[in-house]
Amino acid sequence: MPLFSLTVYSPSYLYIGEMKKVVEILSVSVSFGQKTVLENVDFCVYEREIFAIIGGSGSGKSTLLKLMTGLLAPSKGKILIHGRDLVQAGDEEFKRLMKRFGILFQNSGLIGSITVLKNVMLPLLHHTDLGEHLIEAIALEKLNLVGLAHATNLYPSQLSGGMRKRVGLARAMITDPDILFLDEPSSGLDPVSAASLDQLIVKLNRELGTTIIMVSHDLESIFKVAQRAILLDGKRKGIVAEGNPEELRRHSKDRFAQAFFNRLPLETPND
C-alpha cells in the first residue's frame, strides 16, 4: 500500500514518520429502511495511531464501529482493512481479517461464571488449536500487561469497573491484534479509574504499536489520548470536523464542532 509522510500530534507525545492506511472508509452510506444514518462518509486510520470517533447520541458512532468490525454491511461504499474490501471478502478472507481485530466492549463483555483467567483465555480456546497450558501462559502475559496478574482467580463480580475494563482489554489483546477497537472505554468509570485506563491505552499504543480506534463521548479522555478524531453530526449524517482534538477545540470553524469541543450550548441548529 502507498506510504506517505504524516506528522501525528498527541497530547502526550509526537510521532513523525512514514505511516500507512490500515482502515479506509470510502463513500460509505448506511440506511435502515427510510432512515439514513450516515451519508457518503470518507476517512482513514493510519498505522500506530490512536483515532477517536465522537459525536452526540444518534450520530452514527456505534454504526461506524459495527461497519469496521464486520458486524454490519454498508448500504453503499467500501470498507478496506489493510487494503482488502471487508464487504466483498469471501468467508476465509473475512475470517483472516477478523483475526487482526481486538474489541473491548462497552460493558467489558465478561462471563460472570468463570474466572478472570478463563475469560481472557476464551478467544484462543475457541478459535485456535493451541494447548491449554500455552493459552494459559499467554493469558497470564496479557493480564500482566494490564496490571492484573494478581487477579487471575477472581470472578468479574469481585472486580471494580476499572478492573473489568482492564480484563476486557487483556482478552481483546490475547490474539495480538494490530487493530484494537474500544467501545466507550471510560463509560461508567470514576475519574481516577478513567485516567488510569487512559494511561493504559497510551501504553499499549506506544509499546506494542497497536492501532487503536475508540468510540467515545468522553472529551477529557479524547484530549488526553487521541492523536486524531472525527466528529459526527447526526443532523448532517456525516463528519463535520476531522483532525487533532486540541486543534479542533481551538480552531474549528464549524459552529457545531466549536460547541461540542468546548462544551458550549448551541442555541440554534446548524444551517
C-alpha positions in Angstrom: 0.0 0.0 0.0 1.2 3.5 -0.7 3.1 5.3 2.1 3.3 9.0 2.8 4.7 11.3 5.4 2.4 12.1 8.3 3.0 14.0 11.4 0.7 13.0 14.2 0.4 15.2 17.3 -0.8 13.8 20.6 -1.3 15.4 24.0 1.5 13.2 25.4 4.0 12.6 22.6 4.9 13.3 19.0 5.3 10.7 16.3 6.8 11.6 12.9 7.3 9.0 10.2 6.1 7.0 7.3 2.6 5.7 8.1 0.2 3.6 6.0 -3.5 3.3 6.0 -4.9 0.3 7.9 -8.6 1.3 7.7 -10.3 3.2 4.8 -13.9 4.2 4.8 -14.8 5.2 1.2 -18.1 7.0 0.4 -20.0 4.9 2.9 -23.7 5.3 3.5 -25.9 3.4 5.9 -29.7 3.4 5.9 -32.2 1.4 7.9 -35.4 1.4 5.9 -36.3 5.1 5.2 -33.9 6.4 7.8 -30.4 7.4 6.7 -27.8 7.3 9.5 -24.6 8.0 7.5 -24.2 9.5 4.0 -21.1 9.5 1.9 -18.6 9.2 4.8 -14.9 9.2 4.0 -12.0 8.9 6.4 -8.9 6.7 7.0 -7.0 5.5 10.1 -3.2 5.2 10.0 -0.9 2.5 11.4 0.1 3.0 15.1 -2.2 5.9 15.8 -5.0 6.4 18.4 -8.0 7.5 16.5 -11.3 8.7 18.1 -14.8 8.7 16.7 -17.0 11.1 18.6 -20.4 12.7 18.3 -23.8 13.0 20.0 -26.4 10.4 20.6 -27.7 9.0 17.3 -24.8 10.5 15.2 -23.7 7.1 13.9 -20.7 6.3 16.2 -21.8 2.8 17.0 -22.8 2.2 13.4 -19.3 3.0 12.2 -17.8 0.7 14.8 -20.1 -2.1 13.6 -19.1 -1.4 10.0 -15.4 -1.6 10.7 -15.7 -4.8 12.7 -17.8 -6.6 10.2 -21.0 -6.7 12.2 -22.8 -4.5 9.7 -22.6 -4.0 5.9 -22.9 -0.5 4.4 -25.8 0.3 2.1 -23.2 1.9 -0.2 -19.4 2.3 -0.3 -16.3 0.3 0.7 -14.6 -0.6 3.9 -11.0 -1.5 3.4 -8.9 -3.2 6.1 -5.2 -3.3 5.1 -6.4 -2.7 1.6 -8.8 -5.6 1.5 -12.5 -5.0 1.0 -14.3 -6.3 4.1 -17.7 -6.3 2.4 -16.6 -8.3 -0.7 -14.3 -10.7 1.2 -15.1 -14.4 1.0 -15.6 -16.4 4.1 -11.9 -17.4 4.6 -10.5 -13.9 3.9 -13.2 -12.4 6.2 -12.1 -14.7 9.0 -8.4 -13.8 8.4 -9.3 -10.1 8.6 -11.3 -10.6 11.8 -8.3 -12.2 13.5 -6.5 -8.9 13.1 -9.0 -7.2 15.4 -9.4 -7.0 19.1 -12.6 -5.4 20.6 -13.2 -4.0 24.1 -17.0 -3.9 24.5 -18.7 -1.1 26.4 -19.8 -3.4 29.2 -16.5 -5.3 29.1 -18.4 -8.5 27.9 -17.0 -10.7 30.7 -18.7 -14.0 31.6 -19.6 -13.9 35.3 -19.5 -17.6 36.0 -15.8 -18.1 35.1 -12.6 -16.6 36.5 -10.6 -13.7 35.1 -8.0 -16.0 33.7 -10.6 -18.2 31.9 -12.3 -15.0 30.5 -9.0 -13.9 28.9 -8.3 -17.4 27.6 -11.6 -17.7 25.8 -10.7 -16.4 22.3 -7.7 -18.7 21.9 -9.6 -21.7 23.4 -12.4 -21.3 20.9 -10.5 -20.2 17.8 -7.2 -22.0 17.9 -5.7 -25.5 18.3 -3.2 -24.3 20.9 -2.8 -26.4 24.1 -4.5 -25.1 27.2 -1.2 -24.7 29.1 0.2 -22.5 26.4 -3.0 -20.5 26.2 -2.9 -20.0 30.0 0.6 -18.7 29.7 -0.4 -16.2 27.0 -3.4 -15.1 29.1 -1.2 -14.5 32.1 1.2 -12.4 30.0 -1.7 -10.2 28.8 -3.0 -9.8 32.4 0.4 -8.8 33.5 0.5 -6.2 30.7 -2.7 -4.6 32.0 -1.5 -4.8 35.7 -3.9 -7.6 36.8 -1.6 -10.6 37.2 -2.8 -10.9 40.8 -6.4 -11.2 39.8 -6.4 -14.4 37.8 -8.6 -16.5 40.2 -11.1 -13.7 40.9 -14.5 -13.6 39.3 -15.9 -10.5 37.4 -18.3 -9.7 40.3 -15.2 -9.3 42.6 -13.7 -6.6 40.4 -14.1 -2.8 40.2 -15.4 -1.3 37.0 -11.9 -0.2 36.0 -10.5 -3.7 36.6 -13.2 -5.3 34.5 -12.3 -2.9 31.6 -8.6 -4.0 32.0 -9.6 -7.6 31.9 -11.6 -6.9 28.7 -8.5 -5.2 27.3 -6.4 -8.2 28.1 -8.8 -10.5 26.4 -9.0 -8.2 23.4 -5.2 -8.3 23.1 -4.7 -12.0 23.5 -4.6 -12.7 19.8 -2.0 -9.9 19.3 -4.3 -7.8 17.1 -2.8 -5.0 15.1 -6.1 -3.0 15.3 -7.8 -2.6 18.7 -11.4 -1.2 18.8 -12.6 0.4 22.0 -16.3 1.0 22.5 -16.8 3.8 25.1 -13.8 2.6 27.2 -14.3 5.1 30.0 -18.1 4.6 30.2 -19.2 4.0 33.8 -15.8 4.7 35.4 -15.0 7.1 38.1 -12.5 9.9 37.1 -9.5 8.1 38.7 -10.2 4.7 37.0 -10.9 6.5 33.7 -7.5 8.3 33.9 -5.8 5.0 34.7 -7.4 3.4 31.7 -6.3 6.4 29.5 -2.7 5.7 30.6 -3.0 2.0 29.7 -4.4 2.8 26.2 -1.4 5.1 25.5 1.0 2.4 26.9 -0.4 -0.3 24.6 -0.2 2.1 21.6 3.4 3.1 22.4 4.9 -0.2 23.5 3.1 -2.6 21.1 2.5 -0.3 18.2 -1.2 -1.2 18.2 -3.5 0.9 16.1 -6.4 2.0 18.4 -9.8 3.1 17.2 -12.0 4.3 20.0 -15.7 5.4 20.0 -16.2 7.8 22.9 -18.2 10.7 24.2 -15.6 11.4 27.0 -14.0 14.6 25.8 -11.4 14.6 28.7 -10.2 11.2 27.6 -10.1 12.1 24.0 -8.0 15.2 24.6 -5.6 13.1 26.6 -5.0 10.1 24.3 -6.3 10.7 20.8 -4.0 11.9 18.1 -6.8 12.4 15.5 -10.5 12.4 15.7 -13.6 12.7 13.6 -16.8 14.4 14.9 -20.1 13.2 13.6 -23.3 15.2 13.4 -26.5 13.2 13.3 -28.4 16.1 11.5 -25.9 16.3 8.7 -25.4 12.5 8.7 -21.6 12.6 8.5 -18.3 14.1 9.5 -18.3 17.8 10.3 -14.7 18.0 11.7 -11.5 16.0 11.5 -8.1 16.5 13.0 -6.2 16.7 16.2 -8.8 17.2 19.0 -7.0 20.0 20.7 -6.6 21.8 17.4 -10.3 21.3 16.6 -11.2 22.7 20.0 -9.2 25.9 19.3 -9.6 26.4 15.6 -12.6 24.6 14.1 -14.8 26.9 12.1 -17.8 24.7 12.2 -20.3 26.0 14.8 -21.4 22.6 16.0 -17.8 21.5 16.4 -16.9 24.6 18.3 -19.8 24.0 20.7 -19.1 20.3 21.0 -15.3 20.5 21.8 -15.8 23.4 24.1 -18.9 22.1 25.9 -20.9 25.1 24.9 -24.7 25.3 24.3 -25.7 25.5 20.6 -28.7 27.8 20.7 -29.8 27.5 17.1 -29.4 24.4 14.8 -26.8 24.3 12.1 -28.0 25.5 8.7 
